[in-house]
Amino acid sequence: MKLLILTQTVDLRDPTLGFFIDWIKEFSKKAEKITVICLKKGEFELPENVTVLSLGKTTRKITGLSKLKYIFNFYKFILSNSKEYDTVFVHMNPEYVCLGGLIWKIFRKKIYLWYVHRAVNLKLRVAEKFVSKIFTASSSSFKLKSRKIEVVGHGILISFFSLKDDYNFTEPIKILTVSRITPIKRLESVILTCAILRDKFDISSVVKIVGDVVDGKDNKYKQKLLEIITQNNLKEKITFSGSLNKEELYSEYFLADLFVNFSPEGGLDKVVMEAMASGLITFVSNVGFSEYLDDLSNDLIVKTPDDLAEKINNLYHNFNYKDKENLGLDLRRISEEKFDLPVLIEKLKQGMQ
């Protein structure tokens, strides 16, 4: 297989998409040759059979003129390299399929899309018509009805994560959440949990929020979060660390006591799998994870800040050290069995044959 991969960024230091370099490396073990087209490239080290081509983005701001340049480069690359690939794999950007789908069909290239998101828009509907198959992580992570869907799970490089070695919680309990600062991530629920633990259960906790505002319109949401913090006298308890690179983030998993993710159903946040791979006790609100948590679902899936505070109180007072350690080890085991990246890439390869 000679593979063309299209993605947004190839950059080890990118806090959101740095992980995709691991995907490319795993794909390189399965393919004779890989050509990657990305909007922007930065720091990376990839095998010799991988070529990375950038559409030319260098700054965050995109103008009408720069869009024309990117589109011109896109067509130049897919046409001039047409003999270098027989299969197209598009990661999370259906607009690439909209732009190139007809040309790829004319050249008889097989087209596949990876899409894990609750949003259904016109670009996705158009892309669905061109692709042979759409890979997604769970039955709840792709909302457009299509016979082309194949659920394959998700994948992270489990071996990269150090397993926690200390489950001896002491106050303040260290709670970690990782996400973009945007309303759909419901970060106010994590903040309010801290207040409920203090006021209802007399438990001291601190929350570290890793991530930043990506879209300027979300600045108002961050201001709202700061107001909630002030109203609940939590200024000394809540920390915004901004975005972290991959290595910095993995250290945070190791140091925290608990991980919390209040994202709704409709995708499987990769950071949840990373926390589980670290053996970090992880609470989620996304019921899509029940497919993976099995018997642990009742203990670890939460609906509201009150629900989460109740479960943290129970964990803190009624679980001994060994109980908490076993729970962390169970999450690591689930990660190894269901989220390991080489397993995912092999499923994708089989699905593209």
VOTIDO-553574 format. One record per residue (C-alpha): residue in one letter; z, y negated, x negated. Coordinates in nm, 4 decimals. Each point is the difference from the previous one (the first is absolute). Example, Ala and Ser with C-alpha at 12.3 -4.5 7.8 and 13.67 -1.06 7.14 Angstrom:
2
<"A"; <0.7800; 0.4500; -1.2300>>
<"S"; <-0.0660; -0.3440; -0.1370>>
This chain:
353
<"M"; <0.0000; 0.0000; 0.0000>>
<"K"; <-0.0922; -0.3489; -0.1214>>
<"L"; <0.2221; -0.2431; 0.1865>>
<"L"; <-0.0203; -0.3690; 0.0860>>
<"I"; <0.3434; -0.1412; 0.0894>>
<"L"; <0.0402; -0.3387; 0.1653>>
<"T"; <0.3388; -0.1702; 0.0047>>
<"Q"; <0.1481; -0.3463; -0.0088>>
<"T"; <0.1719; -0.0141; -0.3388>>
<"V"; <0.0185; 0.2093; -0.3159>>
<"D"; <0.3004; -0.1425; -0.1814>>
<"L"; <0.3083; 0.1797; -0.1258>>
<"R"; <0.2043; -0.3189; 0.0478>>
<"D"; <-0.0994; -0.0577; 0.3600>>
<"P"; <0.3219; 0.0392; 0.2072>>
<"T"; <-0.1872; 0.1301; 0.3055>>
<"L"; <-0.2939; 0.2003; -0.1342>>
<"G"; <0.1055; 0.0931; -0.3524>>
<"F"; <0.0604; 0.3547; 0.1246>>
<"F"; <-0.3724; 0.0540; 0.0630>>
<"I"; <-0.0623; 0.0474; -0.3705>>
<"D"; <0.1847; 0.3311; 0.0350>>
<"W"; <-0.2435; 0.0955; 0.2776>>
<"I"; <-0.2988; -0.0771; -0.2206>>
<"K"; <0.1468; 0.2080; -0.2825>>
<"E"; <0.0505; 0.2973; 0.2299>>
<"F"; <-0.3505; -0.0359; 0.1423>>
<"S"; <-0.1372; -0.0069; -0.3567>>
<"K"; <0.1283; 0.3562; -0.0462>>
<"K"; <-0.2074; 0.1144; 0.2968>>
<"A"; <-0.3240; -0.1935; -0.0536>>
<"E"; <-0.2711; 0.0085; -0.2627>>
<"K"; <-0.0256; -0.3797; 0.0037>>
<"I"; <0.1758; -0.2837; 0.1848>>
<"T"; <-0.1233; -0.3539; 0.0545>>
<"V"; <0.2575; -0.2398; 0.1449>>
<"I"; <-0.0980; -0.3267; 0.1673>>
<"C"; <0.2896; -0.2353; 0.0638>>
<"L"; <0.0430; -0.3590; 0.1064>>
<"K"; <0.2162; -0.0718; -0.3042>>
<"K"; <0.0950; 0.1902; -0.3131>>
<"G"; <0.2868; -0.0571; -0.2401>>
<"E"; <0.1981; 0.2230; -0.2339>>
<"F"; <-0.0730; 0.3735; 0.0075>>
<"E"; <-0.0663; 0.3045; -0.2138>>
<"L"; <-0.2259; 0.2669; 0.1481>>
<"P"; <-0.1830; 0.3142; -0.1231>>
<"E"; <-0.3430; -0.0219; -0.1643>>
<"N"; <-0.1836; 0.1259; 0.3070>>
<"V"; <0.1146; -0.3065; 0.2000>>
<"T"; <-0.1885; -0.3315; 0.0078>>
<"V"; <0.1564; -0.3024; 0.1722>>
<"L"; <-0.2182; -0.2819; 0.1337>>
<"S"; <0.1516; -0.3210; 0.1377>>
<"L"; <-0.1587; -0.2124; 0.2711>>
<"G"; <0.1418; -0.2977; -0.1869>>
<"K"; <0.3167; -0.1199; 0.1705>>
<"T"; <0.2259; -0.1888; -0.2428>>
<"T"; <0.2208; -0.2131; 0.2269>>
<"R"; <0.1800; 0.0487; 0.3317>>
<"K"; <-0.2078; -0.2632; 0.1806>>
<"I"; <-0.3338; 0.1222; 0.1388>>
<"T"; <-0.2644; -0.2566; 0.0944>>
<"G"; <-0.3289; 0.0402; 0.1845>>
<"L"; <-0.1890; -0.0237; -0.3290>>
<"S"; <0.2155; 0.2638; -0.1654>>
<"K"; <-0.0527; 0.2340; 0.2964>>
<"L"; <-0.3741; -0.0272; -0.0497>>
<"K"; <0.0464; 0.0848; -0.3684>>
<"Y"; <0.2088; 0.3061; 0.0852>>
<"I"; <-0.2571; 0.1224; 0.2530>>
<"F"; <-0.2837; -0.0518; -0.2480>>
<"N"; <0.1903; 0.1966; -0.2669>>
<"F"; <0.0834; 0.2721; 0.2517>>
<"Y"; <-0.3639; 0.0667; 0.0823>>
<"K"; <-0.0998; -0.0278; -0.3651>>
<"F"; <0.2553; 0.2624; -0.1000>>
<"I"; <-0.0645; 0.2540; 0.2762>>
<"L"; <-0.3767; -0.0202; -0.0540>>
<"S"; <-0.0149; -0.0081; -0.3801>>
<"N"; <0.2456; 0.2898; -0.0226>>
<"S"; <-0.1459; 0.2029; 0.2872>>
<"K"; <-0.0845; 0.2939; -0.2303>>
<"E"; <0.3551; 0.0051; -0.1350>>
<"Y"; <0.1629; 0.1233; 0.3222>>
<"D"; <-0.0674; 0.2344; 0.2896>>
<"T"; <0.3202; -0.0586; 0.1986>>
<"V"; <0.1702; -0.3235; 0.1104>>
<"F"; <0.3770; -0.0291; 0.0524>>
<"V"; <0.1224; -0.3292; 0.1484>>
<"H"; <0.3711; -0.0748; -0.0252>>
<"M"; <0.1467; -0.2069; 0.2871>>
<"N"; <-0.2872; -0.2524; 0.0216>>
<"P"; <-0.2428; 0.0886; 0.2818>>
<"E"; <-0.1966; -0.3186; -0.0726>>
<"Y"; <-0.1478; 0.1777; -0.3031>>
<"V"; <-0.1395; 0.2637; 0.2361>>
<"C"; <-0.1354; -0.2715; 0.2303>>
<"L"; <-0.1816; -0.1595; -0.2952>>
<"G"; <-0.1281; 0.3137; -0.1693>>
<"G"; <-0.0143; 0.2618; 0.2732>>
<"L"; <-0.3672; -0.0352; 0.0888>>
<"I"; <-0.1121; 0.0036; -0.3660>>
<"W"; <0.2153; 0.3039; -0.0739>>
<"K"; <-0.1439; 0.1789; 0.3008>>
<"I"; <-0.3560; -0.0780; -0.1172>>
<"F"; <0.0860; 0.1380; -0.3449>>
<"R"; <0.1687; 0.3017; 0.1641>>
<"K"; <0.3432; -0.0660; -0.1437>>
<"K"; <0.3005; 0.1586; 0.1693>>
<"I"; <0.2456; -0.2704; 0.1118>>
<"Y"; <0.3750; 0.0493; 0.0464>>
<"L"; <0.2708; -0.2496; 0.0957>>
<"W"; <0.3742; 0.0097; -0.0680>>
<"Y"; <0.1823; -0.2093; 0.2599>>
<"V"; <0.3726; -0.0139; 0.0745>>
<"H"; <0.0759; -0.2944; 0.2253>>
<"R"; <0.0807; -0.0772; 0.3614>>
<"A"; <-0.2689; -0.2695; 0.0274>>
<"V"; <-0.3272; 0.0765; 0.1772>>
<"N"; <-0.2646; -0.2687; -0.0374>>
<"L"; <-0.3773; -0.0380; 0.0199>>
<"K"; <-0.0456; 0.0808; -0.3710>>
<"L"; <0.1757; 0.3322; 0.0469>>
<"R"; <-0.2030; 0.0840; 0.3103>>
<"V"; <-0.3254; -0.0705; -0.1838>>
<"A"; <0.1087; 0.1935; -0.3095>>
<"E"; <0.0878; 0.3023; 0.2142>>
<"K"; <-0.3636; 0.0311; 0.1009>>
<"F"; <-0.1200; 0.0336; -0.3602>>
<"V"; <0.2588; 0.2291; -0.1584>>
<"S"; <0.0000; 0.3786; -0.0064>>
<"K"; <0.3752; 0.0160; 0.0205>>
<"I"; <0.3098; -0.2225; 0.0167>>
<"F"; <0.3065; 0.1176; -0.1930>>
<"T"; <0.3405; -0.1200; 0.1152>>
<"A"; <0.3630; 0.0815; -0.0762>>
<"S"; <0.1401; 0.1029; 0.3393>>
<"S"; <-0.0895; 0.0314; 0.3657>>
<"S"; <0.1504; -0.3448; 0.0610>>
<"S"; <-0.1614; -0.1857; -0.2905>>
<"F"; <-0.3495; -0.0359; 0.1458>>
<"K"; <-0.0315; -0.1433; 0.3491>>
<"L"; <-0.3760; 0.0122; 0.0613>>
<"K"; <-0.1079; 0.3088; 0.1926>>
<"S"; <-0.2549; 0.1947; -0.2018>>
<"R"; <-0.1032; 0.3576; -0.0625>>
<"K"; <-0.0432; -0.0871; -0.3669>>
<"I"; <0.3738; -0.0309; -0.0730>>
<"E"; <0.1629; 0.2403; -0.2432>>
<"V"; <0.3776; -0.0244; -0.0515>>
<"V"; <0.0826; 0.0844; -0.3625>>
<"G"; <0.3443; -0.1512; -0.0601>>
<"H"; <0.0702; -0.2587; -0.2671>>
<"G"; <0.0462; 0.0189; -0.3747>>
<"I"; <0.1979; -0.1472; -0.2875>>
<"L"; <0.0483; 0.1217; -0.3558>>
<"I"; <0.3363; 0.1719; 0.0470>>
<"S"; <0.0463; 0.0774; -0.3695>>
<"F"; <0.0185; -0.3721; -0.0758>>
<"F"; <0.3256; -0.0463; 0.1925>>
<"S"; <0.3401; 0.0537; -0.1550>>
<"L"; <0.2454; 0.1803; 0.2262>>
<"K"; <0.3217; -0.1847; 0.0796>>
<"D"; <0.3040; 0.1331; -0.1819>>
<"D"; <0.2789; -0.1831; 0.1840>>
<"Y"; <0.0814; 0.0233; 0.3716>>
<"N"; <0.3509; -0.1416; -0.0301>>
<"F"; <-0.0387; -0.2969; 0.2363>>
<"T"; <0.2487; -0.2794; -0.0545>>
<"E"; <0.0146; -0.3320; 0.1805>>
<"P"; <-0.2031; -0.2039; 0.0137>>
<"I"; <-0.2569; 0.2615; 0.0998>>
<"K"; <-0.3317; -0.0886; -0.1638>>
<"I"; <-0.2831; 0.0021; 0.2571>>
<"L"; <-0.3611; -0.0352; -0.1128>>
<"T"; <-0.3096; -0.0823; 0.2045>>
<"V"; <-0.3509; -0.0495; -0.1375>>
<"S"; <-0.2806; -0.1684; 0.1930>>
<"R"; <-0.2155; -0.3042; 0.0441>>
<"I"; <0.1911; -0.2804; 0.1697>>
<"T"; <-0.1754; 0.0036; 0.3359>>
<"P"; <0.1260; 0.0425; 0.3591>>
<"I"; <-0.1307; 0.3540; 0.0545>>
<"K"; <0.2353; 0.1246; -0.2750>>
<"R"; <0.3007; -0.1125; 0.2094>>
<"L"; <0.2086; -0.1056; -0.2968>>
<"E"; <0.2436; -0.1830; 0.2293>>
<"S"; <0.1187; 0.3443; 0.1129>>
<"V"; <0.1119; 0.0864; -0.3529>>
<"I"; <0.1775; -0.3350; -0.0338>>
<"L"; <0.1793; 0.0410; 0.3347>>
<"T"; <0.1092; 0.3516; -0.1014>>
<"C"; <0.1912; -0.1562; -0.2885>>
<"A"; <0.1845; -0.2296; 0.2444>>
<"I"; <0.0774; 0.2877; 0.2404>>
<"L"; <0.1388; 0.2155; -0.2806>>
<"R"; <0.2348; -0.2854; -0.0931>>
<"D"; <0.1034; -0.1084; 0.3486>>
<"K"; <0.0184; 0.3326; 0.1854>>
<"F"; <0.0855; 0.2514; -0.2713>>
<"D"; <0.1627; -0.2148; -0.2692>>
<"I"; <-0.2485; 0.1319; -0.2565>>
<"S"; <-0.1252; -0.2306; -0.2717>>
<"S"; <-0.3686; 0.0301; -0.0874>>
<"V"; <-0.2685; -0.1896; -0.1841>>
<"V"; <-0.3730; 0.0014; 0.0722>>
<"K"; <-0.2798; -0.0459; -0.2514>>
<"I"; <-0.3393; -0.0857; 0.1490>>
<"V"; <-0.2823; 0.0772; -0.2417>>
<"G"; <-0.3298; -0.1595; 0.0945>>
<"D"; <-0.1448; -0.3397; 0.0703>>
<"V"; <-0.2037; -0.2049; 0.2427>>
<"V"; <-0.3639; 0.0986; -0.0423>>
<"D"; <-0.1534; -0.2054; 0.2790>>
<"G"; <0.1021; -0.3661; 0.0137>>
<"K"; <0.0499; 0.0164; 0.3752>>
<"D"; <0.2988; 0.2301; -0.0621>>
<"N"; <0.1964; -0.2790; -0.1707>>
<"K"; <0.1392; -0.0877; 0.3446>>
<"Y"; <0.1230; 0.3566; 0.0357>>
<"K"; <0.1813; -0.0160; -0.3344>>
<"Q"; <0.1603; -0.3264; 0.1119>>
<"K"; <0.1156; 0.1774; 0.3161>>
<"L"; <0.1575; 0.2728; -0.2139>>
<"L"; <0.1841; -0.2600; -0.2066>>
<"E"; <0.1324; -0.1564; 0.3204>>
<"I"; <0.1282; 0.3397; 0.1216>>
<"I"; <0.1722; 0.0474; -0.3363>>
<"T"; <0.1689; -0.3403; 0.0293>>
<"Q"; <0.1038; 0.0550; 0.3625>>
<"N"; <0.1685; 0.3284; -0.0912>>
<"N"; <0.1658; -0.1275; -0.3206>>
<"L"; <-0.1959; 0.2416; -0.2190>>
<"K"; <-0.1233; -0.2309; -0.2750>>
<"E"; <0.1935; 0.1937; -0.2638>>
<"K"; <-0.1101; 0.3364; 0.1391>>
<"I"; <-0.3790; -0.0253; 0.0287>>
<"T"; <-0.2306; -0.0280; -0.3011>>
<"F"; <-0.3750; -0.0660; -0.0026>>
<"S"; <-0.1343; 0.1330; -0.3293>>
<"G"; <-0.3699; -0.0723; 0.0570>>
<"S"; <-0.2700; 0.2495; -0.0900>>
<"L"; <0.0601; 0.2502; -0.2797>>
<"N"; <-0.2422; 0.2087; -0.2018>>
<"K"; <0.0054; 0.3774; 0.0215>>
<"E"; <0.2486; 0.0663; -0.2802>>
<"E"; <0.2413; -0.2714; 0.1180>>
<"L"; <-0.0104; 0.1299; 0.3563>>
<"Y"; <0.0685; 0.3579; -0.1007>>
<"S"; <0.3159; -0.1164; -0.1780>>
<"E"; <0.1171; -0.1597; 0.3244>>
<"Y"; <-0.0294; 0.3341; 0.1812>>
<"F"; <0.2177; 0.1589; -0.2637>>
<"L"; <0.2729; -0.2662; 0.0230>>
<"A"; <0.0281; -0.0382; 0.3794>>
<"D"; <0.2322; 0.2003; 0.2275>>
<"L"; <-0.2208; -0.0049; 0.3095>>
<"F"; <-0.3574; -0.0868; 0.0901>>
<"V"; <-0.0949; -0.1497; 0.3367>>
<"N"; <-0.3421; -0.0504; 0.1576>>
<"F"; <-0.0333; -0.1510; 0.3493>>
<"S"; <-0.3811; 0.0118; 0.0175>>
<"P"; <-0.1224; 0.1252; 0.3394>>
<"E"; <-0.2112; 0.3041; 0.0723>>
<"G"; <-0.3633; -0.0247; -0.1043>>
<"G"; <-0.0062; 0.0768; -0.3715>>
<"L"; <0.2055; 0.1710; -0.2675>>
<"D"; <0.1352; -0.2589; -0.2398>>
<"K"; <-0.0445; 0.1296; -0.3527>>
<"V"; <0.3292; -0.1570; -0.1103>>
<"V"; <0.1879; 0.2367; 0.2332>>
<"M"; <-0.1512; 0.2981; -0.1804>>
<"E"; <0.0840; -0.1552; -0.3366>>
<"A"; <0.3628; -0.0476; 0.1022>>
<"M"; <0.0179; 0.3605; 0.1226>>
<"A"; <-0.1539; 0.1229; -0.3262>>
<"S"; <0.2825; -0.1763; -0.1840>>
<"G"; <0.2540; 0.1933; 0.2044>>
<"L"; <0.1097; -0.3255; 0.1617>>
<"I"; <0.1470; 0.0464; 0.3489>>
<"T"; <-0.2633; -0.1615; 0.2188>>
<"F"; <0.0171; -0.1349; 0.3555>>
<"V"; <-0.3209; -0.0768; 0.1925>>
<"S"; <-0.0897; -0.1225; 0.3476>>
<"N"; <-0.3537; 0.1428; -0.0060>>
<"V"; <0.0104; 0.3200; 0.2068>>
<"G"; <-0.3180; 0.1087; -0.1780>>
<"F"; <0.2274; 0.1210; -0.2808>>
<"S"; <0.1552; 0.2568; 0.2353>>
<"E"; <-0.2983; 0.2242; -0.0863>>
<"Y"; <0.1368; 0.0140; -0.3542>>
<"L"; <0.3779; -0.0396; 0.0423>>
<"D"; <0.0319; 0.2938; 0.2446>>
<"D"; <0.3732; 0.0750; 0.0476>>
<"L"; <0.0985; -0.3201; -0.1782>>
<"S"; <-0.1717; -0.2204; 0.2588>>
<"N"; <0.3088; -0.0484; 0.2172>>
<"D"; <0.2017; -0.1178; -0.2991>>
<"L"; <-0.2599; -0.2233; -0.1660>>
<"I"; <-0.2232; -0.1504; 0.2727>>
<"V"; <0.1542; -0.3143; 0.1504>>
<"K"; <-0.0959; -0.2310; 0.2865>>
<"T"; <0.2113; -0.3132; -0.0349>>
<"P"; <0.2338; -0.1736; -0.2487>>
<"D"; <0.2985; 0.1337; 0.2013>>
<"D"; <-0.1384; 0.3522; -0.0245>>
<"L"; <-0.0485; -0.0337; -0.3753>>
<"A"; <0.3486; -0.1454; -0.0506>>
<"E"; <0.1514; 0.2923; 0.1953>>
<"K"; <-0.1829; 0.2508; -0.2184>>
<"I"; <0.0946; -0.1750; -0.3227>>
<"N"; <0.3641; -0.0076; 0.1148>>
<"N"; <-0.0154; 0.3732; 0.0735>>
<"L"; <-0.1616; 0.0700; -0.3358>>
<"Y"; <0.2569; -0.2102; -0.1852>>
<"H"; <0.3119; 0.1406; 0.1651>>
<"N"; <-0.0923; 0.3563; 0.0990>>
<"F"; <-0.2329; 0.1213; -0.2770>>
<"N"; <0.1613; 0.1069; -0.3235>>
<"Y"; <-0.1734; -0.0358; -0.3350>>
<"K"; <-0.1649; 0.3426; 0.0214>>
<"D"; <-0.1254; -0.0649; 0.3536>>
<"K"; <-0.1694; -0.3220; -0.1106>>
<"E"; <-0.1400; 0.1604; -0.3120>>
<"N"; <-0.1449; 0.2893; 0.2024>>
<"L"; <-0.1589; -0.2468; 0.2417>>
<"G"; <-0.1638; -0.1822; -0.2909>>
<"L"; <-0.1188; 0.3279; -0.1499>>
<"D"; <-0.1466; 0.1049; 0.3356>>
<"L"; <-0.2028; -0.3221; 0.0111>>
<"R"; <-0.1245; 0.0643; -0.3519>>
<"R"; <-0.0989; 0.3538; 0.0990>>
<"I"; <-0.1908; -0.1264; 0.3044>>
<"S"; <-0.1825; -0.2454; -0.2248>>
<"E"; <-0.0994; 0.2731; -0.2442>>
<"E"; <-0.1249; 0.2275; 0.2775>>
<"K"; <-0.1775; -0.2555; 0.2193>>
<"F"; <-0.0749; -0.3169; -0.1957>>
<"D"; <-0.1007; 0.1034; -0.3510>>
<"L"; <-0.3193; -0.1824; -0.0989>>
<"P"; <-0.1904; 0.2910; -0.1622>>
<"V"; <0.0382; 0.1931; 0.3264>>
<"L"; <-0.1404; -0.2926; 0.1991>>
<"I"; <-0.2969; -0.0536; -0.2324>>
<"E"; <-0.0856; 0.3695; 0.0198>>
<"K"; <0.0017; -0.0258; 0.3827>>
<"L"; <-0.2288; -0.3017; -0.0205>>
<"K"; <-0.2353; 0.1818; -0.2349>>
<"Q"; <-0.0159; 0.3011; 0.2321>>
<"G"; <-0.0568; -0.2308; 0.2950>>
<"M"; <-0.2966; -0.1639; -0.1753>>
<"Q"; <-0.1817; 0.3267; -0.0659>>
